[in-house]
């Protein structure tokens, strides 16, 4: 089923079918979930909905402690995989052209933003295009604005981008061969304002795994938001108990000798009681041990479920760790990064296909065999012993196991492999010239 048949069957051939598609219940439900996630990451948590209480006959504003662990975990997962730029390997000429495209298009930042959206919302969208000066670039479509259209065989046949601006609605409709832009700007009537030829195909849909819906991903925040809510609730209520503990209630047992009761303004003055009477200050007892156990348990489960190393959030003490011990401590983080890497690879492979196709249209002549040589190497941000890493690289080079270019790729202090190779070649030429003069 292509997009023409989809429009005919699902929307009865309506030329403005994309308006109804955006209003579809399932699409609105998915967009609402994205907006709720954004509000949560912005700090609008359930704990802020606590109502004013009545304490000692007066209104009491309860504590509302917000823990932004969700945002911190998202940032940790993203930076752990993409803090260090990826390495592209394969055909030398093709890799050189791809690196040039990556640098001009600022794709390192785009990769970071895409993974950030996958972790936050479960979905991310990228559209590859050629700008007005002939450079290959990518546009990231905001998750709440993206509406991929899938047919009965779960193949994307079209894509919608919808947003509101200037008190008007805007629709960008991506067909396999063209892109149309519609708006209600002006008189409020829907009209097409521009149309472009689509040479790169439909946008790329990056998504995480979803057990219920295979077309769309699922946010990682759904797995641990309830734990953070419980931590906030526990911490806020315990803080209330702590402050109330410092406001005890005076209790007199028996008959006072004189007076109409205790004057709340008297400080440092005694009271007279009848024989056998008693006076004491009664307050709630705080079981800080139980609070500590519950809070630590919740936090540990939060770290476990989110695959966050405890030492990265100051929840564990370390000293004199070896490289092997560090790998063990970061094992969960490595496994989670491997899953995120899988999500990225699926989309980046499609990106490479589109970029190579555009390069061929610009005069290159890369084949499918050249494409088969391409691979992506991710460098996790796990703490490493740099001295030990360099020693291992030197040993591999001494036995002829790796090349000079691979050494520069793996070296922790070098980033630009091409530039370093040029400098090494220049130094060798200068050294040869000096030796010839001597």
Secondary structure, DSSP 4 states (H G I P E B T S, - for coil): --HHHHHHHHSTT-TTHHHHHHT-HHHHHHHHHHHHHHHHHTT--GGGGPPPEEETTEEE-------THHHHHHHHHHHHHHSSPPEEES-HHHHHHHHHHHHHTTHHHHHHHHHHHHHHHSEEEEEEEE-TTS-EEEEEEPGGGEEEEE-TTS-EEEEEEEEEETTEEEEEEE-SSEEEEEE-TTTS--EEEEEEE-SS-SPEEEE---SS-SSS---GGGGTHHHHHHHHHHHHHHHHHHHHHTSPEEEEES-BSSSSS--TT--S----B-TT-EEEEE-PPP-HHHHHHHHHHHHHHHHHHTT--GGGGT-S---S--HHHHHHHTHHHHHHHHHHHHHHHHHHHHHHHHHHHHHHHTT----HHHHHT-EEE--------HHHHHHHHHHHHHTTSS-HHHHHHH-TT---HHHHHHHHHHHHHHHHHHHHH-
